[in-house]
Amino acid sequence: MKRILTLICFVLPLIAIGQKIIVSEDMPLRNDLNYEIIGELKDQMLLFKNKTLDFEVQAFNKYLKETWNKKLEFEKKNVKVLGITSSKEDFTVFYTYRKRGKTILKANKYDPGANLKDSTTIKNFGFLFFTPNFEVVRSEDRSKVLAFFIEKQDIVRTLSFDVDSLNIMWEKDFELDDFYYHEDFHQMTVNNDGDMYMILDRDNFRSKRKDHHYEVFNYSGDSEQLNNFKIPFQEMLSYDAYFNYDNLNKRLIAGGLYSDKDLSKAVGYFYLNVDPYAPSNHILAFEKFDTEFLANLMGKKKVVKENKLKGVPEMTAQEIVLRRDGGILLIAERTRYLERRSGNSGRIYYENQGRFLVDYYYDELMVVSIHPSGKTHWKTILHKKQYSQDDNGAYSSYFLFKTPSNLRFLFNDDIRQENTVSEYVLNGLGEYDRNSILSTQDLELRLRFRDALQLDANELIIPSERRNKLKLVKLEY
């Protein structure tokens, strides 16, 4: 690959075939620092830094040269930031803190210069005997935020919030019967109207296979009535699933992997399409892996006998891409985490702190296009092999870059200090090309694609962490 390197204003642009890479200056990376890329506002790239007790916004110009930084002031030093939403005009920070024993949830809205535009107390929950574990979920258009936590193991406290007006749309507390959070809770999602969908995975055991079902709780604030419905799983078991709300077609959609008897292996994939107001007319379709596809998915060069290949273990349904016609693209990845043990003694290797080491493997990607009828359109496998140790897989997996004509899967070929960055370019017919984008040799980059952010149809921003230094990398197509 031909490259031209030029040094301008401490920014390193790299012009490659079809792409332009711009790299920021080094920023010190402390152990207590968390960060989040806010996005591009008024031609400035904004980065939010959480230093436990200090909060800061750092701005960069189009060449990723730092232009200013500003400290954000809150009521107390020990606030907990829950999440950030952004538009082209402003960004909003959601956080909680305790005041005189009371738990308060707030939102601050800032302009592109990180100047406070507006602030509101979303909810004063009063005195609680525990510190709630808040979670926030954003709608597809980021105009709504759903905040929730579980109280006393079975009471769900939720509220829907309009980001533009900084107003609560509704609040709802409800109690669940026979609910065990770590066993039953699967996912919470919110649509662009602010409606909640809470999905529970019920009786997902081999001994209760005939009773296995998904239970969905829906609330829109139109009345006091909390709606719920059940989706029987046709005597199959759920291996993994990902739910999303299709705002265009007004449907709750899911795609995932299923098992027939053994939950340690997935034997195929499924598609679910539900009208929340007529759930009995839902579409639930299963497709079993054929032997050749299964062998390819497991990276086997030769097709083995069917009776020796019962399914694929350690698959994760990473996401679904909604098609305009109501179908989906299901994306699953082979992931596994193994303790590092001695081949001779079987003992665990320990670090000085007494912590055992873990090996992380992120391998093949499976992409399946499914029609709204549930029939498979096409399926393909994108091969990759990623291995790392004791890093939580931070540099592994992929980033999905979406354009009107294709999908780009960007990833590190090898998880090491110097490596090659590659991509799969996948079109609407399931055909793909694999390209090498750049080599990080001599660039001192270790890209975290899982934390990247797409800016528009041609640009994305990727954080790089190496030797306690943070850089931002802009990739332009």
Residue pairs with C-beta under 8 A, 6 or more apart in sequence:
1 16
1 17
1 436
1 438
1 439
2 16
2 17
3 14
3 15
3 16
3 438
4 14
4 15
5 12
5 14
6 12
6 13
8 63
9 63
9 65
10 25
10 65
11 22
11 23
11 24
11 25
11 63
11 64
11 65
12 22
12 23
12 443
13 20
13 21
13 22
13 23
13 63
14 20
14 21
14 22
14 23
14 438
14 443
15 21
16 437
16 438
18 477
19 437
19 438
19 475
19 476
19 477
20 475
20 476
21 438
21 473
21 474
21 475
21 476
22 63
22 64
22 473
22 474
22 476
23 64
23 443
23 445
23 464
23 471
23 472
23 473
23 474
24 60
24 64
24 65
24 66
24 471
24 472
24 473
25 64
25 65
25 66
25 471
26 469
26 470
26 471
27 58
27 469
27 470
27 471
28 468
28 469
28 470
29 465
29 468
29 469
29 470
30 51
30 468
32 51
32 52
33 49
33 50
33 51
34 49
34 50
35 47
35 48
35 49
35 50
35 463
35 470
36 47
36 48
36 50
36 84
37 45
37 46
37 47
37 48
37 451
37 452
37 453
37 461
37 463
37 472
38 46
38 47
38 48
38 57
38 84
38 86
38 91
39 45
39 46
39 86
39 91
39 453
39 455
40 46
40 88
40 455
40 461
41 86
41 87
41 88
41 89
41 90
41 91
41 112
42 88
42 112
43 61
43 62
44 59
44 60
44 61
44 67
44 112
45 59
45 60
45 61
45 64
45 461
45 472
45 474
46 57
46 58
46 59
46 60
46 86
46 91
46 112
46 114
47 57
47 58
47 59
47 60
47 472
48 55
48 56
48 57
48 84
48 93
49 55
49 56
49 57
49 58
50 81
53 77
53 78
54 71
55 71
55 72
55 74
55 79
55 81
56 69
56 70
56 71
56 72
57 69
57 70
57 72
57 110
57 114
58 66
58 68
58 69
59 66
59 67
59 68
59 69
59 70
59 113
59 114
60 66
60 67
60 472
61 67
64 472
64 473
64 474
68 113
70 113
70 114
72 93
72 108
72 110
72 114
74 95
74 97
74 108
75 97
75 99
75 106
76 97
76 98
76 99
78 97
79 95
79 96
79 97
80 95
80 96
80 97
80 134
81 93
81 94
81 95
82 94
82 95
82 96
82 134
82 135
82 136
82 147
83 94
83 136
83 138
83 145
84 91
84 92
84 93
84 94
85 91
85 92
85 94
85 138
85 142
85 145
85 163
86 92
86 142
87 142
89 111
89 112
90 109
90 110
90 111
90 112
90 117
91 109
91 110
92 107
92 108
92 109
92 110
92 163
92 166
93 107
93 108
93 110
94 105
94 106
94 107
94 122
94 136
94 145
94 147
95 105
95 106
95 107
95 108
96 103
96 104
96 105
96 106
96 132
96 134
97 104
97 106
98 104
98 131
101 127
102 124
102 125
102 126
102 127
103 124
103 125
103 126
103 127
103 128
103 131
103 132
104 121
104 123
104 124
104 125
105 121
105 122
105 123
105 124
105 125
105 134
105 147
106 119
106 120
106 121
106 122
107 119
107 120
107 122
107 161
107 163
107 166
108 116
108 118
108 119
109 116
109 117
109 118
109 119
109 166
110 116
110 117
111 117
118 166
120 166
120 167
122 147
122 159
122 161
122 168
123 159
123 168
123 171
125 132
125 157
128 151
130 151
132 149
132 151
132 157
133 149
133 150
134 147
134 148
134 149
135 147
135 148
135 149
135 188
136 145
136 146
136 147
137 145
137 146
137 148
137 188
137 189
137 190
138 144
138 145
138 146
138 190
139 145
139 146
139 190
139 191
139 192
139 194
139 247
140 191
140 192
140 245
140 247
141 192
141 247
142 163
143 162
143 163
143 164
143 192
144 160
144 161
144 162
144 163
144 169
144 190
144 191
144 192
144 193
144 194
145 160
145 161
145 163
145 190
146 158
146 159
146 160
146 161
146 188
146 189
146 190
146 194
146 196
147 158
147 159
147 161
148 156
148 157
148 158
148 159
148 188
149 157
150 156
150 157
150 181
150 185
151 157
153 179
153 180
153 181
154 175
154 176
154 177
154 179
155 173
155 174
155 175
155 176
156 173
156 174
156 175
156 176
156 198
157 173
158 171
158 172
158 173
158 174
158 196
158 198
158 219
159 168
159 169
159 170
159 171
159 172
160 168
160 169
160 170
160 171
160 190
160 194
160 195
160 196
160 221
161 167
161 168
161 169
161 194
162 168
162 169
162 194
169 194
169 221
170 194
170 219
170 220
170 221
172 196
172 219
172 221
172 226
174 217
174 219
174 226
176 200
179 185
179 200
184 200
184 201
184 202
185 198
185 200
185 201
186 199
186 200
186 201
186 214
186 241
186 243
187 198
187 199
187 242
187 243
188 196
188 197
188 198
188 199
189 196
189 197
189 199
189 243
189 244
189 245
190 196
190 197
190 245
191 197
191 245
191 247
192 247
193 220
194 220
194 221
195 218
195 219
195 220
195 221
196 217
196 218
196 219
196 220
197 216
197 217
197 218
197 243
197 245
197 252
197 276
198 216
198 217
198 218
199 214
199 215
199 216
199 243
199 254
200 214
200 215
200 216
200 217
201 214
201 238
201 241
202 211
202 212
202 213
202 214
202 215
202 230
203 211
203 212
203 213
204 212
204 237
204 238
204 263
205 212
205 237
205 263
206 237
206 261
206 262
206 263
209 235
209 236
209 237
209 261
210 235
212 232
212 233
212 235
212 236
212 237
212 238
213 230
213 231
213 232
213 233
214 230
214 231
214 233
214 238
214 254
214 272
215 228
215 229
215 230
215 231
216 228
216 229
216 230
216 231
216 252
216 274
216 276
216 279
217 226
217 227
217 228
218 226
218 227
218 228
218 229
218 276
219 226
219 227
227 276
229 274
229 276
229 279
229 280
230 279
231 272
231 274
231 279
231 282
231 284
233 258
233 284
234 284
234 286
236 258
236 259
236 260
236 270
236 286
237 258
237 259
237 260
237 261
237 263
238 256
238 257
238 258
238 259
239 256
239 257
239 258
239 259
239 263
239 265
239 266
239 315
240 256
240 257
240 266
240 315
240 316
240 317
240 332
241 254
241 255
241 256
241 257
241 270
241 272
241 317
242 254
242 255
242 256
242 317
242 318
242 319
242 320
242 330
243 252
243 253
243 254
244 252
244 253
244 254
244 320
244 322
245 251
245 252
245 253
246 252
246 253
246 322
246 326
248 322
248 324
249 326
249 372
250 275
250 276
251 273
251 274
251 275
251 276
251 326
252 272
252 273
252 274
252 275
252 276
253 272
253 273
253 274
253 320
253 322
253 326
253 328
254 270
254 271
254 272
254 274
254 320
255 269
255 270
255 271
255 272
255 317
255 320
255 328
255 330
255 368
255 370
256 269
256 270
256 317
256 330
256 332
257 266
257 268
257 269
257 270
257 315
257 317
257 332
258 266
258 267
258 268
258 269
258 270
258 286
259 265
259 266
259 267
259 311
260 267
262 310
262 311
264 313
265 310
265 311
265 312
265 313
266 289
266 311
266 312
266 313
266 315
267 288
267 289
267 310
267 311
268 286
268 287
268 288
268 289
269 286
269 287
269 289
269 330
269 332
269 366
269 368
270 284
270 285
270 286
270 287
271 283
271 284
271 285
271 327
271 328
271 330
271 370
271 374
272 282
272 283
272 284
273 282
273 283
273 284
273 326
273 372
273 374
274 282
274 283
275 281
275 282
283 372
283 373
283 374
284 374
285 370
285 373
285 374
285 375
287 368
287 376
289 297
289 311
289 312
291 303
291 304
291 305
291 306
291 309
292 303
293 379
293 381
294 309
294 311
294 312
295 302
295 303
295 304
295 309
296 381
297 312
297 334
297 364
297 366
297 381
298 309
298 312
298 334
298 364
299 363
299 364
299 383
299 385
312 334
313 336
314 334
314 335
314 336
315 332
315 333
315 334
315 335
315 366
316 332
316 333
316 334
316 335
317 330
317 331
317 332
318 331
318 332
318 333
318 397
319 331
319 400
320 328
320 329
320 330
320 331
321 328
321 329
321 331
321 400
321 402
321 407
322 328
323 329
323 369
323 372
325 371
325 372
326 372
327 369
327 370
327 371
327 372
327 377
328 369
328 370
329 367
329 368
329 369
329 370
329 407
330 366
330 367
330 368
330 370
331 365
331 366
331 367
331 400
332 365
332 366
332 368
333 362
333 363
333 364
333 365
333 366
333 397
333 398
334 361
334 362
334 363
334 364
334 365
335 360
335 361
335 362
335 363
335 393
335 397
336 360
336 361
337 358
337 359
337 360
337 361
337 393
338 358
338 359
338 361
339 348
339 356
339 357
339 358
339 359
340 348
340 349
340 356
340 357
340 358
340 359
340 389
340 390
341 347
341 348
341 349
342 348
342 349
348 356
348 357
349 356
349 357
350 356
350 357
351 357
351 390
357 389
357 390
358 389
358 390
359 387
359 388
359 389
360 386
360 387
360 388
360 389
360 391
360 392
360 393
360 396
361 386
361 387
362 384
362 386
362 393
362 396
362 397
363 383
363 384
363 385
363 386
364 381
364 382
364 383
364 384
365 381
365 382
365 384
365 398
365 409
365 424
366 379
366 380
366 381
366 382
367 379
367 380
367 381
367 382
367 426
367 430
368 376
368 378
368 379
369 376
369 377
369 378
369 379
369 428
369 430
370 376
370 377
371 377
377 430
378 429
378 430
379 430
380 426
380 430
380 432
382 409
382 424
382 426
382 432
382 434
384 398
384 411
384 413
384 422
386 395
386 396
386 397
386 411
386 412
386 413
386 414
386 415
387 415
388 394
388 395
388 396
388 415
391 415
393 450
394 448
394 450
394 465
395 412
395 415
395 446
395 447
395 448
395 449
396 411
396 412
396 415
396 450
397 411
397 449
397 450
398 409
398 410
398 411
398 449
398 450
399 409
399 410
399 411
399 449
399 450
399 452
399 460
399 462
400 407
400 408
400 409
401 407
401 408
401 409
401 410
401 423
401 454
401 460
402 408
402 454
403 457
403 458
404 457
405 427
405 428
406 425
406 426
406 427
406 428
407 425
407 426
408 423
408 424
408 425
408 426
409 423
409 424
409 426
410 421
410 422
410 423
410 437
410 449
410 452
410 460
410 475
411 421
411 422
411 423
411 449
412 419
412 420
412 421
412 422
412 447
412 449
413 419
413 420
413 421
413 422
414 420
417 446
417 466
418 439
418 440
418 441
419 439
419 440
420 436
420 438
420 439
420 440
421 436
421 437
421 438
421 439
421 440
421 447
422 434
422 435
422 436
422 437
423 434
423 435
423 437
424 432
424 433
424 434
425 432
425 433
425 434
425 435
426 432
437 475
440 446
440 447
444 466
444 467
444 469
444 471
445 464
445 466
445 471
445 473
446 464
446 465
446 466
447 462
447 463
447 464
447 473
448 462
448 463
448 464
448 465
449 462
451 462
451 463
452 460
452 461
452 462
452 463
453 460
453 461
454 460
455 461
458 476
458 477
459 474
459 475
459 476
459 477
460 474
460 475
461 472
461 473
461 474
461 475
462 472
462 473
462 474
462 475
463 470
463 471
463 472
463 473
464 470
464 471
464 472
464 473
